Amino acid sequence: MMATAPSTPTTSHEARQQIVALERERATLPEQIRTARRAEARGERDATARRAQLELLAEELPAIIADLEAREAAFRERQQREREAARAALAPMRADLLAELDVVFRKAGAYRRGLLRVADVEAALSPLPDKVEVRRQLVHRESLGAHVETAGRVVAEFLGADPAVDLNLGLLDRLTGAEGDLKRRVRDNFFRKE
């Protein structure tokens, strides 16, 4: 059967689908035209009109396909420009995030060194005989390691969240204690608009 006029594609994918369908139809046209000619030779009614339509379609299809190919190329070029612009906008954000992480790492190192100094002083002043255990307990209690680990995990979950799934951020409001406070703090800062 004859192709209907393709709808105007709005994406390169739609244009490609239309091109493939029309190419398939174009491949079947010679046999359809031969069949119409045989029907015409047998004197079948409407065979001449059908043959003429098929021949006209065979003449028009290359131009229709060429137009769709040009549209597809234009869509791809526009999409490529959009991709490049989005990536160009993301690049400084990524660099800034990595630079800020470096600051966090340096501050964490400085905090650790300061904490070890405090642990040494506390152990020296402690009446307990096991000074190593005094240091270990103080470092464990005040290291903020659990905070950093929790915050890092929450940030990583937000960064890698499936864009097709709605994050139910309100659940964090139900959490209690220091961990809930920290998770809400991460959420509030993560989703704050600059």
N, C-alpha and C positions, 0 to 999 in steps of 0.2 A: 504494500500500500504506500501511498505517497506521504512524504513527511509533512507534518504541520509546521507552520512557521515557528521557529524556536522563540521561546520567551526571552526577554532581554536578561542576560545573566547579570548577577550582582556580585559574583565572586569568580575567581579563577577556576575553582572547582566546578561550579555550575557550567562555566564556559567549556571546560574540558569534557564534562559529561555530554553536553550538546554536540561537541565536535565528534566524540566517539560514536554517538548514535547516528549522526549524519554520515560519517564515514562508513558505518555498517550499511546504512541505506544505499549510499552511493555504490558500494560493492555489489549490491543485489540488483541495481537498475538494469544492467545489460541483459540479465536473464528475464527480468520483468518486461523489458521492451521486446525481446524475442517472443515471449509468450503472447504479448499483445498483438504483435505482427501475425503470428500464427492464427490467433483468434480473428484478426481482421481478414486474413486470407480465407477463413472458413465463412466469412460473412456475418460474424456475430455482431449483434447490435451493440453500440457504444465502444467497440474495439478501437476504432479510429481515434475517437476522442481520448480514450485511455492511453493509447500509444503516444498521441501528441502531448498529453500531460506529462507522461513519463520522460519523453525526450526533452521537453522544456525543463523539467526538474533536473535532468542530467546536465543541462547547460547551466542552470542557476546554482546548483549545489556547490561547485568550486568557489564561487564568489561568496556564498553564505558562509562556507567553512573558513575561507580566508578572513572574512570579517570577524568571525568568532575567534580565530587564532590571534588576530590583532588585539581583540578585546582581552583575551586571556593574557597575552604578553603585557598589555597595559596594566591589568590587575596585578600580575606578578611584580612588575616594576614598582607599582604603588605600594604593594605589600612589602617589598624589599626595602623601599625608602622608609616605611613606617617601622620596620624591624630595626633598621640601622639607627633611626632617630631614638627609638625606645632603648636600644642597647647603649647608645651614646649618652643618654640621660642616666642610665643605670650605672655606668662605669665610675663616675665620680662618687656616687653614693656607696658603691662597693669599696672603693679606695678609702673613703671616709670611715666606713664601718670598720674596716681592717685596721686603720690608723687608731681609731678609738679603742679597739681591742688591745692594741699594743700599749696604749695608755693604761688600760685596766690591768694588763699583765705587769707592767712596771710598778703600778701602785700596789698590786697584790704582793709582788716581791718585796717592796719596801715595807709593807705591813708585816709580812712574815719576818723580816729581819728585826723590825721593832718589837714584834711579839716575842721573838727569841730572847731579846735583851730583857724584856719584862719578865719572862720565864726564869732567866738566870737570876735576876734580882729577887724574885719571889721565892725561888728555891733556896737561895742563900739565907733569906730571912725566915724560912719555914722551920718550925720546930721538928718537923717530921724527919726521920733519919734517911729515907730514900729520896734523895734530891732529884734523881733521874725521873722518878715517878711523879714528883711534884711538877717538874717541867712538862712531862708528857700530858698530864691532866690539864694543866693550864693551856697548853697549846691546843689540845683537842677541844676544850671548852670555848676558847676565844678565837679560834682560827678563822672563823667565818667560812670555812670550807663547805659546810652543808648549805650555807646561803648561796655561795657562788655556784655550787653544783645544781641546786634547785633552780636558781635564776637562769643558769645556762641551759638547763633542760627545758624550761618553759619557753625561753627565747627560741631555742632550736625547734620546738614543737610549733610555735607560731610561724617561724620562717618556712618550715617545710610542710605546713598544713595543706591538705588537698584543697585547691581552689573551688572545687565543685561541692565541698561540704561546708555548711554554715557552722562556724565556730560558736558554740554556746558559751560565750564568755561570762554570762550571768552566773554560771555554776560556781565560778570562783568566789562570788559574793557569799556563798554558803559555807565556805571554809573558815575555820576558826584558828586562832593561835598565830604564832609567829610565821609559820609556813604559809598560811592563808593570807596574812598581811603582805608577805613578800611576793606571793604570786599575783595578788591584786596590784601591787606596786609595779611589777613587771608589765602586767597587762595594761595598766593605765598609761605608762610611759611608752610602751610599744605601739599602742594604737592612737597615741596623741598626734593630732595633725600639726605639722610645723607651720 
